[in-house]
């Protein structure tokens, strides 16, 4: 089955990533970590299926997640953790707003 026939399946849990607001790939695009021309080539995941990133989202609308292991933010310098929380939370909040903004794909990323 072609990718377009099966939707965007999460490489971690195997379920469909049904909406953009759940997309780790688009979160990373918004953060400037994925170039626009790679969006159709890279694997998809749910934000929550990537705890190394999701643990940095600090928002009342996002249930906190713990990332056990070597990428657990509790093991890192608090100044860097605070900066990552601000950066990734801003990206996640932008991701949540995308469906209502009416902007083109190249306007999704946060302005630096």
Buried (B, 14 or more C-beta within 10 A) or exposed (E): EEEEEEEBBBBBEEEBBEEBBBBBBBBBBBBEEBEEEEBEEBEBBBBBBBBEBBBBBEEEEBEEBEBEEEEEBEEEEEEEBEEBBEBBBBBBBBBBEBEEEEEEEEEBBEEE
